[in-house]
């Protein structure tokens, strides 16, 4: 998510720089850069003071992308060839990254109500009886797809789990989650994540840096 916000910031910065030519064709490069910089500063200020917390972080990253354009144009914007190079480079980077991400995107689904079979049902019931179970367990669900049941343990009672991103890095499936308190009634919060494929290694990581280990056997 943060990478996408940075790339969006780059595009917004380029767009803002380009728009200055519509309203002020004869102004100098420094003033154009200043407009882009001010836009980045407004986004950063809004992410810190208006939104704040984790929710504001993506907009802070977006502002970094805008700042990047202002810095590049401050040094290279005076020369037409270098200016075109900046446009070409940024657009090419965005297109290549998005294309690569779409090609390698992992198809996954998140759910808790759906019937995934007796094994999954029995395990999720056990989680509420033995609330000390913390970590993830892999199951084979419908049509041979894989499913991961992640539980937080009783120390995280009252929390909920949100999947932010799933990506593949070599032979590893990386699952990024966020946990937050929402007065959940579950004694042992859990979530089921279904996948069309899983790599041989799995990393489940919370935004606070917590890593969850695989449970080879239920307690």
KOLLOVO-264993 format. One record per residue (C-alpha): residue number from 1; x, y, z. Coordinates in pm, 1 decimal, decimal comma, always signed. Layout:
<nodes>
<n = NUM; east = X; north = Y; up = Z>
...
</nodes>
This chain:
<nodes>
<n = 1; east = +0,0; north = +0,0; up = +0,0>
<n = 2; east = +276,2; north = +245,4; up = +93,1>
<n = 3; east = +457,9; north = +183,2; up = -235,2>
<n = 4; east = +141,8; north = +258,4; up = -429,4>
<n = 5; east = +84,9; north = +577,0; up = -229,7>
<n = 6; east = +440,3; north = +688,2; up = -306,9>
<n = 7; east = +388,9; north = +622,7; up = -678,6>
<n = 8; east = +58,6; north = +810,0; up = -669,4>
<n = 9; east = +242,7; north = +1096,9; up = -501,7>
<n = 10; east = +492,2; north = +1101,0; up = -788,8>
<n = 11; east = +210,2; north = +1121,1; up = -1043,2>
<n = 12; east = +30,6; north = +1393,4; up = -845,9>
<n = 13; east = +355,3; north = +1588,8; up = -829,7>
<n = 14; east = +403,7; north = +1561,1; up = -1205,3>
<n = 15; east = +42,2; north = +1658,1; up = -1263,9>
<n = 16; east = +71,5; north = +1961,1; up = -1038,1>
<n = 17; east = +392,2; north = +2069,8; up = -1210,3>
<n = 18; east = +226,5; north = +2032,0; up = -1551,6>
<n = 19; east = -83,9; north = +2229,3; up = -1448,4>
<n = 20; east = +131,5; north = +2530,8; up = -1366,4>
<n = 21; east = +193,1; north = +2566,8; up = -1742,4>
<n = 22; east = -181,5; north = +2615,3; up = -1796,2>
<n = 23; east = -214,5; north = +2900,5; up = -1548,3>
<n = 24; east = +130,7; north = +3056,0; up = -1565,7>
<n = 25; east = +309,2; north = +2982,5; up = -1890,6>
<n = 26; east = +580,5; north = +3239,7; up = -1844,3>
<n = 27; east = +665,3; north = +3182,1; up = -1478,9>
<n = 28; east = +1008,8; north = +3051,0; up = -1387,6>
<n = 29; east = +1092,0; north = +2694,9; up = -1286,0>
<n = 30; east = +1152,4; north = +2783,9; up = -921,5>
<n = 31; east = +794,8; north = +2902,5; up = -875,6>
<n = 32; east = +659,5; north = +2588,5; up = -1040,4>
<n = 33; east = +868,1; north = +2378,1; up = -801,9>
<n = 34; east = +744,4; north = +2588,0; up = -510,4>
<n = 35; east = +380,9; north = +2511,1; up = -600,8>
<n = 36; east = +455,5; north = +2137,5; up = -601,2>
<n = 37; east = +646,6; north = +2165,4; up = -273,0>
<n = 38; east = +358,5; north = +2352,3; up = -106,5>
<n = 39; east = +115,7; north = +2080,8; up = -219,9>
<n = 40; east = +342,4; north = +1817,3; up = -63,6>
<n = 41; east = +363,3; north = +2018,7; up = +257,5>
<n = 42; east = -17,3; north = +2047,0; up = +274,2>
<n = 43; east = -52,9; north = +1667,9; up = +232,7>
<n = 44; east = +209,5; north = +1603,5; up = +500,1>
<n = 45; east = +52,8; north = +1850,9; up = +740,7>
<n = 46; east = -290,4; north = +1698,2; up = +684,4>
<n = 47; east = -161,0; north = +1346,1; up = +746,4>
<n = 48; east = -6,0; north = +1453,9; up = +1077,6>
<n = 49; east = -264,1; north = +1692,7; up = +1219,1>
<n = 50; east = -600,4; north = +1616,5; up = +1058,8>
<n = 51; east = -590,0; north = +1238,8; up = +1006,8>
<n = 52; east = -304,0; north = +1133,3; up = +1233,5>
<n = 53; east = -201,4; north = +789,1; up = +1355,8>
<n = 54; east = -173,2; north = +486,3; up = +1129,3>
<n = 55; east = -454,6; north = +611,0; up = +906,0>
<n = 56; east = -251,8; north = +920,0; up = +820,3>
<n = 57; east = +67,3; north = +734,6; up = +730,0>
<n = 58; east = -31,5; north = +657,1; up = +367,4>
<n = 59; east = -93,6; north = +1026,0; up = +302,3>
<n = 60; east = +240,8; north = +1105,5; up = +457,5>
<n = 61; east = +402,4; north = +865,3; up = +211,1>
<n = 62; east = +202,7; north = +1028,8; up = -69,3>
<n = 63; east = +353,5; north = +1363,8; up = +29,0>
<n = 64; east = +702,0; north = +1212,6; up = +4,1>
<n = 65; east = +627,8; north = +1126,8; up = -359,4>
<n = 66; east = +523,1; north = +1487,3; up = -424,1>
<n = 67; east = +834,4; north = +1617,4; up = -250,7>
<n = 68; east = +1045,7; north = +1387,5; up = -468,6>
<n = 69; east = +908,9; north = +1550,0; up = -784,2>
<n = 70; east = +970,5; north = +1899,8; up = -646,3>
<n = 71; east = +1332,7; north = +1810,6; up = -566,1>
<n = 72; east = +1395,1; north = +1649,0; up = -905,3>
<n = 73; east = +1243,9; north = +1942,4; up = -1090,8>
<n = 74; east = +1434,9; north = +2193,0; up = -878,5>
<n = 75; east = +1761,3; north = +2047,4; up = -1007,4>
<n = 76; east = +1658,3; north = +1922,4; up = -1352,7>
<n = 77; east = +1353,2; north = +2126,4; up = -1449,7>
<n = 78; east = +1546,1; north = +2411,5; up = -1608,5>
<n = 79; east = +1670,7; north = +2188,5; up = -1889,2>
<n = 80; east = +1404,7; north = +2065,9; up = -2132,9>
<n = 81; east = +1580,8; north = +1736,9; up = -2203,8>
<n = 82; east = +1628,6; north = +1653,9; up = -1834,7>
<n = 83; east = +1271,8; north = +1760,4; up = -1762,6>
<n = 84; east = +1138,9; north = +1516,8; up = -2023,5>
<n = 85; east = +1370,1; north = +1249,9; up = -1879,4>
<n = 86; east = +1212,4; north = +1295,4; up = -1535,3>
<n = 87; east = +862,7; north = +1257,9; up = -1680,7>
<n = 88; east = +964,0; north = +950,7; up = -1880,9>
<n = 89; east = +1147,7; north = +786,5; up = -1591,6>
<n = 90; east = +867,7; north = +834,1; up = -1337,4>
<n = 91; east = +591,4; north = +721,7; up = -1573,3>
<n = 92; east = +797,6; north = +420,3; up = -1680,9>
<n = 93; east = +865,7; north = +322,6; up = -1318,8>
<n = 94; east = +495,1; north = +346,6; up = -1231,8>
<n = 95; east = +386,6; north = +143,2; up = -1535,1>
<n = 96; east = +649,4; north = -127,2; up = -1477,6>
<n = 97; east = +575,0; north = -157,8; up = -1105,2>
<n = 98; east = +197,8; north = -178,0; up = -1153,5>
<n = 99; east = +237,9; north = -430,9; up = -1438,2>
<n = 100; east = +474,0; north = -649,1; up = -1234,1>
<n = 101; east = +245,0; north = -629,7; up = -930,7>
<n = 102; east = -61,6; north = -731,2; up = -1133,8>
<n = 103; east = +118,2; north = -1023,7; up = -1296,5>
<n = 104; east = +239,3; north = -1156,5; up = -960,8>
<n = 105; east = -68,6; north = -1064,9; up = -759,3>
<n = 106; east = -186,9; north = -1337,8; up = -524,1>
<n = 107; east = -558,5; north = -1411,9; up = -534,6>
<n = 108; east = -685,5; north = -1427,2; up = -177,6>
<n = 109; east = -1011,2; north = -1386,5; up = +11,8>
<n = 110; east = -1091,2; north = -1303,8; up = +371,2>
<n = 111; east = -1387,6; north = -1446,8; up = +560,4>
<n = 112; east = -1506,3; north = -1593,2; up = +889,2>
<n = 113; east = -1869,0; north = -1689,0; up = +832,0>
<n = 114; east = -1824,1; north = -1920,9; up = +536,7>
<n = 115; east = -1822,9; north = -2297,3; up = +593,7>
<n = 116; east = -1471,4; north = -2413,6; up = +506,0>
<n = 117; east = -1522,7; north = -2773,2; up = +620,6>
<n = 118; east = -1531,0; north = -2972,7; up = +940,9>
<n = 119; east = -1158,3; north = -2943,1; up = +1014,1>
<n = 120; east = -1161,3; north = -2564,7; up = +997,6>
<n = 121; east = -1484,3; north = -2541,8; up = +1197,0>
<n = 122; east = -1353,0; north = -2768,9; up = +1471,6>
<n = 123; east = -1030,6; north = -2572,9; up = +1493,0>
<n = 124; east = -1201,7; north = -2233,6; up = +1514,4>
<n = 125; east = -1422,3; north = -2368,1; up = +1792,7>
<n = 126; east = -1114,3; north = -2491,6; up = +1974,4>
<n = 127; east = -962,0; north = -2143,0; up = +1952,0>
<n = 128; east = -1241,3; north = -2008,3; up = +2170,6>
<n = 129; east = -1196,2; north = -2285,6; up = +2425,5>
<n = 130; east = -817,3; north = -2270,6; up = +2440,2>
<n = 131; east = -755,3; north = -1899,0; up = +2412,0>
<n = 132; east = -379,6; north = -1938,2; up = +2452,7>
<n = 133; east = -347,5; north = -2060,4; up = +2091,6>
<n = 134; east = -159,5; north = -1789,6; up = +1903,6>
<n = 135; east = -25,2; north = -1821,1; up = +1549,9>
<n = 136; east = -145,2; north = -1964,3; up = +1220,7>
<n = 137; east = -248,4; north = -2304,2; up = +1090,9>
<n = 138; east = -278,0; north = -2411,9; up = +725,4>
<n = 139; east = -576,7; north = -2606,9; up = +590,9>
<n = 140; east = -680,6; north = -2741,3; up = +253,4>
<n = 141; east = -1019,9; north = -2593,0; up = +168,0>
<n = 142; east = -1253,3; north = -2609,2; up = -131,7>
<n = 143; east = -1116,9; north = -2721,6; up = -471,2>
<n = 144; east = -769,6; north = -2776,9; up = -330,4>
<n = 145; east = -711,3; north = -2413,2; up = -236,8>
<n = 146; east = -524,8; north = -2336,7; up = +81,9>
<n = 147; east = -655,5; north = -2150,9; up = +382,9>
<n = 148; east = -476,5; north = -1997,0; up = +678,8>
<n = 149; east = -646,4; north = -1951,6; up = +1014,1>
<n = 150; east = -463,1; north = -1687,7; up = +1217,4>
<n = 151; east = -539,4; north = -1642,3; up = +1587,8>
<n = 152; east = -409,2; north = -1366,5; up = +1814,1>
<n = 153; east = -445,5; north = -1530,3; up = +2155,8>
<n = 154; east = -630,8; north = -1411,1; up = +2465,7>
<n = 155; east = -392,9; north = -1121,3; up = +2528,8>
<n = 156; east = -537,4; north = -957,5; up = +2214,9>
<n = 157; east = -902,0; north = -1020,6; up = +2310,8>
<n = 158; east = -1127,3; north = -743,3; up = +2183,6>
<n = 159; east = -915,2; north = -685,1; up = +1874,3>
<n = 160; east = -993,2; north = -734,0; up = +1508,2>
<n = 161; east = -763,7; north = -835,6; up = +1219,1>
<n = 162; east = -737,6; north = -664,2; up = +881,3>
<n = 163; east = -536,3; north = -799,6; up = +588,0>
<n = 164; east = -351,5; north = -509,3; up = +427,1>
<n = 165; east = -150,6; north = -684,3; up = +157,8>
<n = 166; east = -37,6; north = -1023,0; up = +31,8>
<n = 167; east = +271,3; north = -1053,6; up = -185,2>
<n = 168; east = +526,3; north = -1309,5; up = -297,0>
<n = 169; east = +898,6; north = -1267,8; up = -250,1>
<n = 170; east = +1084,6; north = -1560,7; up = -405,2>
<n = 171; east = +970,2; north = -1876,3; up = -226,6>
<n = 172; east = +791,2; north = -1678,8; up = +47,2>
<n = 173; east = +430,8; north = -1561,2; up = +76,9>
<n = 174; east = +426,4; north = -1242,3; up = +284,5>
<n = 175; east = +99,6; north = -1148,6; up = +453,8>
<n = 176; east = +78,5; north = -800,9; up = +603,3>
<n = 177; east = -194,9; north = -746,2; up = +861,8>
<n = 178; east = -316,0; north = -479,5; up = +1099,7>
<n = 179; east = -471,2; north = -548,4; up = +1440,0>
<n = 180; east = -686,6; north = -291,4; up = +1612,4>
<n = 181; east = -917,1; north = -277,9; up = +1913,2>
<n = 182; east = -1287,6; north = -272,8; up = +1830,6>
<n = 183; east = -1450,6; north = -440,4; up = +2132,1>
<n = 184; east = -1473,6; north = -777,4; up = +1959,0>
<n = 185; east = -1655,7; north = -1038,1; up = +2166,5>
<n = 186; east = -1417,5; north = -1317,6; up = +2062,5>
<n = 187; east = -1202,9; north = -1447,8; up = +2346,3>
<n = 188; east = -940,1; north = -1543,2; up = +2089,8>
<n = 189; east = -965,8; north = -1320,2; up = +1779,3>
<n = 190; east = -911,3; north = -1506,4; up = +1452,9>
<n = 191; east = -943,0; north = -1470,8; up = +1079,0>
<n = 192; east = -954,0; north = -1707,6; up = +781,6>
<n = 193; east = -758,5; north = -1616,6; up = +469,7>
<n = 194; east = -810,5; north = -1827,0; up = +156,5>
<n = 195; east = -546,8; north = -1847,6; up = -118,7>
<n = 196; east = -525,3; north = -1977,7; up = -472,7>
<n = 197; east = -160,3; north = -2061,7; up = -399,5>
<n = 198; east = +92,4; north = -2050,0; up = -118,6>
<n = 199; east = +471,1; north = -2053,6; up = -136,3>
<n = 200; east = +677,3; north = -2297,5; up = +69,7>
<n = 201; east = +758,4; north = -2027,9; up = +327,8>
<n = 202; east = +503,0; north = -1801,1; up = +491,7>
<n = 203; east = +557,7; north = -1477,8; up = +683,0>
<n = 204; east = +266,4; north = -1313,0; up = +864,4>
<n = 205; east = +361,7; north = -970,6; up = +994,4>
<n = 206; east = +162,7; north = -708,3; up = +1186,1>
<n = 207; east = +216,4; north = -337,9; up = +1130,5>
<n = 208; east = +365,0; north = -315,1; up = +1480,9>
<n = 209; east = +637,7; north = -563,9; up = +1381,1>
<n = 210; east = +480,7; north = -871,9; up = +1541,6>
<n = 211; east = +550,9; north = -1199,5; up = +1357,2>
<n = 212; east = +317,5; north = -1497,9; up = +1389,8>
<n = 213; east = +452,9; north = -1852,2; up = +1381,1>
<n = 214; east = +297,6; north = -2162,7; up = +1228,4>
<n = 215; east = +121,4; north = -2404,4; up = +1460,0>
<n = 216; east = +202,7; north = -2752,2; up = +1333,2>
<n = 217; east = -22,1; north = -2909,2; up = +1593,6>
<n = 218; east = -314,0; north = -2759,4; up = +1773,4>
<n = 219; east = -272,9; north = -2733,8; up = +2149,6>
</nodes>
